[in-house]
Amino acid sequence: MTSQPPGLAEESGPSLGESELALNPFDGLPYSSRYYKLLEQRRALPIWAARFIFLEQLESSPSGVVLVCGEPGSGKSTQIPQWCAEFALARGFQKGQVTVTQPSPQAALSLALRVADEMDLTLGHEVGYSIPQEDCTGPDTLLRFCWDRLLLQEVASTRGTGSWGVLVLDEVQERSVASDSLQGLLRDTSLGDLPGDPKVVVVTDQAFEPKLRAFWDNPPVVHVPREPGESPIPVYRDTVPTNRAEAACQAVLELCQKEDPGDVLVYLPSEEEISLCCESLSREAGLLALQGPPPRVLPLHPGCGQAIQAVYEDTDTGARKVVVTHWLADFSFSLPSIRHVIDSGMELRSSFLELEAPLLPPPRVWEENLSPLVLLLKRKQIAEPGECHFLDLPAPEALMQALEDLDYLAALDDDGDLSDLGIILSEFPLAPELAKALLASCEFNCVDEMLTLAAMLTAAPGFTRPPLCAKEAALRRALEHADGDHSSLIQVYEAFIQNGADETWCQARGLNWAALCQARKLREELLELMQRIELPLSQPAFGSEQNRRDLQKALVSGYFLKCPRRPNLVVASGLRKKRLGNGAGEPEARKRTEFRFYEIGVKETRGSIRACSAGVEWVGKTTTKSLGIPLSPPHSPARTLSETPQNPEETPAAELGEGPAIWVKLRIADPSADPGGLTRAGPRRGFFSGVLVIGDRRP
């Protein structure tokens, strides 16, 4: 590797002689012409003026922590990792690699591709990424982009802070559980006393700076200069559309007919609406009489997989790009070509909040189930005792609920530490109850089916929209299973594999091809993990009566806390509630004995249960007698996301039938805007020349 000082090429002009002679200090090869083209764009970013200040603070920080604050779109997410790599290169990479965390896997993948391009390096060699079901790194990787939850699992499994030399915590203002937990684990660690003198860089929005400065005990702060220019001009539509997807489609078509230059970014609340809007745009855009080529419609959500990189690709035809997305676009997706934003003004959340979203997102530890986090923290205590300090403490009731759930799963011993079973559960990249069901399948000889089901429940949803026509609905109904959603998911996956994982086959049935491919990768990863732990496997037997019973028993072993009698399952979506009653035409004996084990789902625009399957009478007996607990513990009658509503006008639980009532609050409600459970979205990030807001009202 060349000994050329890092950053030399960045400081000199891209002359012809330089482009022929200058060598990349990371791989020793000459820079390409594209490198200099991108270098000019990098120099124009607002953060470029803070380059030397940042490197000086990184070298001299007494605590080893540097805080970087700047506005969205200033170049923080792409430039800070490169400068940290230069810093580590100057030290000969003797202190470990540079690791950069992102709150979503898609953002980590996107940034890795962009930064590798800007650094003129090969993805998977000097620059890599680690996301679920895909580790694109190697022995020569110097700069790694990583999903923050994966890094938390790595830190929880090792003594100390990990194998990195410089850690960049990006987008911490998004308040993901993993990002807050990583900061808590590092808070009381004296980085200067650790071997290798590791450094931590915390990158955030300016509005979050005061809280982080207090949390990290006043570290050096690098402020990114503001970019001069005019602010975007919002245009409000007075009427709230009944169909947001169709309204967004019409707004895009109006822009195309006016032929205003620039790409378009569309915000919609759910993946279902994104899918419907993209299909409508693709169909309608071809009918427009435009001078140029029709717009290129690109969805951007977690179910897209690697297809999200199409938003960065330059089109030779000069076609306008229309990117249809939701909250994911707020995570480190810098789209400089965007000139117009069409915003529904709404977003989906998994708990009840104020009607107006705050300036910064609330902590996710206030909203999410903390059982997976507590399981990891308990695992960290095995390797190195200590407490985790949170930026904002979760509710004591939520922590106690998480400990209680883990105790019922037998993941804790009598002293409150991880049991042998709990240690195995923490190895799986699954929710604790799903991991327990997978382990139970070893006893009930249905491992093959549970592997498929675990992968399908963990991956992105295979269904992102309702059928568009009768033919598609008939093809989809052929994949349904009489036992319910869980067996239907297995049947969908097996049909997908039997048809060669064909994308056309998926499109004909309205299935998400990228999500099913993701499920296949996750299943392979889970199978490899079970083989490594030397857990027993079983042969496929899906469809037999014995396998049906064994699969239900394995599911109940993990989901016994989500097994109400069917007449008592109450779904509260916003201000509305619905009891899932008995189906018409079913035998009365079966109606009285059936249970439902379910998954909570908040993906779509309506309150819904993501997966719900029927059990039989032995479910209650087995859960009570074998596990020694009732279906819902007497000291905690509401076993879901929130407390049972206390409104006296609501139906009392005692009137709903036998057994405890299960209340499920699936999402927040803004009755003034949408009774289906959406809330007003907060300010959108980034710099745009024009903003068109649909479905909102002038404040």
N, C-alpha and C positions, 0 to 999 in steps of 0.2 A: 504494500500500500504506500502511496506517495507521501512524502513528508511536507507537502505544500500546506501552508497555514490555512485553516478553514476560513471560508468566507472571502478568499481573495478574489474569486471570480465575481462575487456579488458587488464588490466595491469598484471594480474597473469596468469600463465600457465594453460592450460586446463588439469589439472591432474584429475585422476579418482575421488579423494575425492572432488575436487572442483566441478566437473560436477554433483556430487550427492548432494552437499550442497548449492552451489551458487544460489541465487535467482535473477530473473530478476527484477530490480528496477521499471520497468514500470507496471508490472502486478502482481508481487509478486510470480510468479511461477518459479519452477526450470528450469534452462537452459536445452535445449535438446542437444543431441550429434551433431546435424547438426549445431547448433550455433557455437560450437568450431571449426568445420571444416571450416565454413565460416570466422571465426575470424582469422584463420591463413592466409587466402587469403587477408583479409583486412589489416593485418599487413604488407603484402608484397607490398602494394600500395605505390607509391611515396609520397602521401599526408600524410601518417601516421606519418611521422617524424615531421610534422608541427602541430600536434594535440594540444599540450599544449600551443604553441605560439598562436594559433587561439583562444583558450578559454580565455587566458589572455587578448588578445586584445579586445575580445568581451565584457569582463567585464569592462575594463578600458577605452574604447574609449570615448573621451570627447564629440564627436558629436553623438555617438550612431551608427556610420556607420563603417563597416569594409570591406575592399576590399580584395578579395582572387584571386590571379592570378596564373595560372598554365597551363601546356600543356594538350591537350586532352588525355584522357585515364589515367590520374593520380589519379582518384578516387574522384574528387571534388564533383560531383553530388550525389554520394551515401553517402559519409562520412560526409560532412559538415552538411546536415540535421540531422543526428544522433547526432552529437556533439552539435548542437543547441538544440535538444531535451534534452540532458543531462544538458545543461546550464539552460534551463527552468525548468527542474525537480528539480535542486538544489534550485530554487526559489519557489518551491512548486506550479508551474503553476498558481500563483496568478496574473500573468500579461498577461494571454491569451495563446493561442496555438501557435505552430510554423507553419507558412505557407511558402511553397516553390513553386515558380512559374516556369513554363516551357513554351517555345514558341510554343509547340504543345501539343494537348490533348493526343496523343499517348505516348509522352515522359513522361507526368505526370503519366499516368496509369502504364507504364513500370517501372518507378522508385519507385512508391508506392509498387508494388509487390516485387521488389528486396529488398528494404529497410525493408519492413515488414519481409521478410525472414531472412535478416541479423540480425535484432533486436530480432528475435524469438517472434514476436508478431502477432496478428490476424488482417488481413486486414479488414477494416470496423469498427474496435474497436479503438485500440490505434493509428493505422496508417490508413489513409484514403486518398481518392482523390476526386476531383471535376472536372468533365469534362462535355462537353455538353451532355445533356440527361442522365447523370448518376452522382449521388452524393452518393458516398460510404463513408459516414462519420456518426458519431453518437455522442451522448453526452459525450462519453469517449475518443473521438479522441484528441490526443495530437500533432500529426504530420500530416499535411495535404498537399498533393501535388495538385497543382491547375494550370489550364491553365491560362496564364497571362491575357488573354482577359476577363475571368470570374472575376478575381480579380479586374480588372479595372472597370468593371460594379458594383461590390460591393462597391468599394471606391467612385465611382461617386454617389452612392445612399445613402451614409451615411455621417454624419458629422465627421470630423477628418480623421484618417488614417485607420480605420477599427478595427476589433476585434482581431487582432493578437498581440502577444507579441514579437515574433522574425519573421522578414520577410526575406526570402532568395530569392533574384532575381538571378536566374541561367541562364547561357547562354546569358548574355546581349549583347555579341558581335554579336549575330545574328540580332540585331537591329529591332526586331519586333515593330510594332506601339504601342502595349500595354506596352511592357517593357520600351520603351523610355518615354511613357506618365506617367507611374507609377513613374519613376525616376524624371520626371519633377514635378509631384504633390508633391513628398516627398522632393524635393530639398530645398525649403524654409521653410520646417517644422522643427522647433526646437524640435527634438525628446526628448531632455532632459527635456523640459518644459511640455511635454505631460504626462497625468496620466499613471502610469504603467511603465515609462521609457522604451519604446519599442526600439528594436534594428533592424538595417537593415544590411544584409550581401549581398554584390554584388559580384557575382562569374563570372569571365570572363577569356578570353584568354590573354596571356601576351602581345600580340601585341596591345591590346586595353587599356592597363593600363594607359599610359600617359593621354589620353583623359578623362578617368574616374577620375583620381586623380585631374585633373584641375576642372572637373565639381563638384565633391564632396568636394572641398576645402581641398585637401591633408589629407584624412583620413588615419588611420593605414592600412598598406598593409601587407598581409601574402603571401609570395612567396612559391610556392610548389617546392621542389627540383626536378631537372631533373632526370629522370630514366636513369641509365647507360645502354649502349647497342648500338648495331649497328643500323644505319638507314636503312629503307627499300630500296631495290634495284629496281628501276623502269626498266621495259623492254618495249621498244616502238615498235610498229608495224608501218611500213612505210606507208602502204596503208590504206586509209580511207574507211571503209566498207560501202557499200550502204545500208545494212540491219544491224543495230546495234544489234537488238535483236538476230538475227541468229548468228552474229559474236561472241557475248558474250556467247551464248550457245555452240558454237564450242570450245571456249577457255576453258570453264568449263569442257567439255568432254575430252579435251586434258590433263588437270590436273588430272582428274580421272583415265585416262589410264596410266599416269606416276606414279599414286599412291603416289604422294607427300602428306605427312600427313597434317592435318589441315583443318579447315572449310574455305569456300570461301564467299566473299562479292562481289556482282556485282552491279555496279552503271549504271543505264540507265536514260535518261531524263524524261520519261513520264510513267504514269500508264499503258497506252496502251502497250508500249514496255515491261514493267515489266510482264504484263499478258501473252503476246505472248512468252516471253522468258521462263517463268515458265512452260507453257504448252509444249513448245518444249523440254525443259530439262526433264520434267517428261516422255515424250514419248520416247526420245532418250536414256535416262539413263538406261531404262529397257532392252535395246537391247545390252548394253555393257557386255563384258565378264570380270567381275571384281571378284577378290577373295573374297571380302567382300560384304555386302549388298549395294544396289544402293543408291546414295546420296538422301538426303531428301531436297526437293526444297521448300523454304519458301518465299513468297512475303512479302514485308514490305513497306506499303504505307497507307495513311489515310483511304482508303476504306476497310482495313482489319479488323477494329474493334478490339475486344479483341483477335482475332486470332494472333495478333502480338506477343503475349507472347510465342508462340511456338519457337521463336528464342532463348529463354533462357532455354528451357526444355532440359534436358539431355536424350539422346537416349540410351536405354539399349542395342540395337543392335550394337552400335558403328558406325552407319551410318554417313557419312560426311554430314554436313549441308551446303546448298548453299542458302544464303540469297540474294534475288534480290530486290533492293531498288532504291531510288533516294535521294533527299536532306534530307528526313526524318531521315536517318541514322546519319546525322550530329548532331542531337538533343539528347544528353544524352543517346544514346544507346551504352552502353559499352559491347562489344562482345569480351571477351578475347580469345576465341577459334579461332578467325579469323587469318589465316596465309597467305591468298592470297586475293588480291583485283583485280578485273577486272573492269576497269573504262573506260567508253565511252569517258570521257573527256568533256562531254557536259552537260548542264543543261538548264532548261526552266526558263525564267524570264518574268515578265509582263510589261516590258518597255524597251526602247532602251538604251543600255549601251555601254561601250567600248567593243571591240572584246575580249579582255583578261579580265577575272574577277579579281577584286582586291584581295589582301591578306585577307581582311575582307569584309563581305557583306556590301553593301551600306545601308543607313537607309531606312527602308520601308516607312517612311513618305514622302520620295521623289518619291515613286512609286505608292502607293495605293490611292484609293479614300478616302478622309478624311471626308466625310459626317458622317459616323458612329462615328468617333472620336469626331468631333465637337459637335455632338448631345450629347455624354456623357459628354463632358466638359461643355456644356451649362447646363446640368443637375446638375453637380457638383457646378456650380455657384449658383444654386437655394438654395442648402443646405449651401454653404459656399463660398462667393465670393473670387475670387483669379485667378491668371493667371498660366498657365502651361508653364514651361520652358523646352524646348527641348534640347537634346544633340546636335542635328543639326536642325535648324529651317526649317520647310517645306517652299516650295516656296510660296510667298504671293499670287500668282495667284491661287494656289491649295486651300489655305484657303478661298479666296474670292469665288472660285467656289463652295466649300462645303457650305458656308453660303448662296450662291445664290440658290443652289439646295434645301437646307432645307427651304428657304423662299418660293420657288415655291411649295413645299410640304405642305405649311401652318404650318410648325413646329415652326416658329418664329413669335413673335408678332411685333408690330410697333417699339418697343424699342430694338429689336434684342434678346430678351430673349425667352425662350421656351414658346410657347403657350400651351393651354390645350391639344390640339392635339399632340404637340411635346412631352409633358410629357408622354402621352400614348404610342407614338411611341418608346420612349426610354425604355419602359418596355419590349419590344419584343426583343429576341435575333436574330433579322433579320436585313438585310439591310433596311435603311429608306424607300426606294421606295417600297420594298416588304411588309414592315409593313403597309405602307399607303394603298396598294392594299388590304391587309387583312382586314383592318378597313373598307374600302369602300365596301367590300363584305357583311358587315352587312346591308348596305343600299340596295344593289342589290339582297339580298336573295340568295347568293351562298357561304355562309360561309364554308359549308362542303367541297366543291370543292377547295376553296382557301386555306383551311388548308392543304389539301393534296398537292397542288401545292407548297405552301411555304415550306413545309417539304422536298419535292423532290428537289427543287432548292437550298436549304441550305445544305442538306446532301451531302455526297460524290456522285460522278456521278454513276448512275445506270448502265451505259454502259461504259466499260473500254477498249473495243476492237471491231473491226469489226467482222461480222460473219465469222466463220471458214469453213462453208460448206453450200450447198444450202438448206439443211433441216433446219439448224439453222436460215438462213436468212429468210426462209418462215415463221417460227414460230415467228420471231421478227417482220416481216412485219404485221402479224396479230394483233400486239399491237399498230400499228400506227394509228393516228387519222387524218382525213382530214383537221382539222382546224390548224394543226401545232404541234410544239414540246410541248407547254404547255398542250394542251389537251391530247397529247400522254403520257406525264408523269403521268397525272391523271389516264389514262387508264391502264398504266403499274402497278401503285400502286394498283388499285382496283383488277386487275387480280392476283397480288401477294397475296393480302389478301384473295380473294376467293379461291385460291389454297392452303390455310393453311400456307402461308409463307414457302413453301417447298423449300429447297435448291436444290434438284434435278430438280425441275421445272425451277428454275433460271438458272442452268447450261445448260439445254437444249436450252435456248434462249440467252445465252451469257450475262446474267444479273448478276450484282454484288449483291449477296445475303446479304453480310454484310452491304452494303450501303442502301439497301431497309429496312433492320431491323433498321438501324440508322434513316431512314426517319420515320418509324413507331413510334419510341420513341419520336422523335422531334414533330410529329403531336400530340401525346398525351400530351406533355408538352405545346404546344401552345393552345390546347383545354382547358387544366386546367387553363392556364393563362387568357384566354378569359372569362371563367366562374368566375374566381376570380375577374376580373374587372367588371363583370356583363354586358358584351357585348351581344347583341342578337345573337342567333344562328339560323340556318335554316336546313331544312331537305334535304337529298341528292336528287338531281334531274339531275345528270349528264347524258347527252345524249339528253335532250329535247332542242328544238329550243330556248325556252325562257331562259333556263339556259345557253345556248351557248352565247346568247347576253349579259346576265347579267355578265357572267364570263369575257367577253371581256371588258365590261365597268369597272369592278372592276380592271382589269389589267391596263387599260389605266389610271385610276385614280392615280396609282402609277408610271407607266412607261411612262407618256406622254412626258418626256424628251428623251425617246428612241423610238420615233414613227416617223421615217422618212417615206416618201413615198417609196415604195419598189424600184423603179428604181434608187433612190438616195443613197442607202446604199452601201458604198464603204468599202471594207475590205482590209487594207494594212498589209500584213504579210511580214515583212522584207522589201526587195526592190520591192516586187511584190504587185500589187493591183488588186482587182477584184470587179466589180460592180455586185451586186446581181440583175440581170435582170429579166424580166418576164419569167414565165415558158411556155414551149411549149404547145399549145393546149388550153390555157385558153382564155375565152371570153375577147375581147378587152375592153369592159366596165369595167370589173372587174380589168383588168390590170391597168386601169387609176385611179381607186379609192382606190385600196388596200394600206394599210399601213403595216408596220412590227414593232412590239414591240419585243425587243430582250434583251438577257443577254450576257455579254461578257464572253467568255470561253478561258482559256489558259491551259487546262489540257493535250491536246494531242500534237502530233508532227506537226500538220498542223494548220495554222491559221483558226480559226473557231468561229462561233457564237454558244454559248452553247445552247440557247433556242430561237427560233424565231417563231412567230405565225402571221397569217394574220388577219388584221382587215377589216373594211369596210369604206364607205365614211363618216359615222357619227363620226368616230374617230377624224378626223381633225376638224370638226365643233364643236364637243363636247369639245375638248381640247381648242380650240380658244375661243369659246363663253362662256362656263360655267366656265372655269378656268381663262379666261381673259389673256391668254398668247398664243403666237404662238407655233408651235411644236418645234421650235428651236429659242431661244431668239435672236433678231437681233444683240445684242451687243456681242453675244457669239455663232457664227455659228457652231463651232465644239463642239459637246456635249459629247465627249468621252474622251479617255485616254490621248490624246495628240493633239497638234495643227495640222491643215491641212498642209500637206507638201507644201513647198514654191518653189519646183523645177519647173521652167517654162516649162519643158518638160512634166510634169504631166498633166493629163486632168483637165481643169478648172472646178470648181464646177458648173458654169453656163451652161456648155455643158451636164450635166448629167440629165437634165430634170427639172421639176417643183420643187419648194421648195428647202430647204437647203440640202447640201450634208453632210452626216455623215461619218466621217473618223474614222476608228478603227485600232489602232496599237496594234496587239494582242501579239506580243512578239519581242524580240530582234533578230537581224540578224547577222550572221557571214558568209558572202557570200563566204569566202575562205574555209569554212569547211562544211557548210550545208545551202543551199538557203532556207530551210524551216523555219528558224527563231530560231536557237539554238545558244548558246554562249559557249565559252570555259569555263569549270568549274574551280573554284579556287582550291587551295590545299585541298586534303581530310584530314580528321581528324583521329586521332587514331594511334596506334602502330601496325604494321604488319611486318611479317618477309619477305614478298615478295609482290611486286606490279606488276601486269601485266596491262598495259594501252592499250586499243584497240581504234582505231579510232582517234588517236592523232598523232602529229608529234613532233619529237625531237625539243626542242626550239633552 
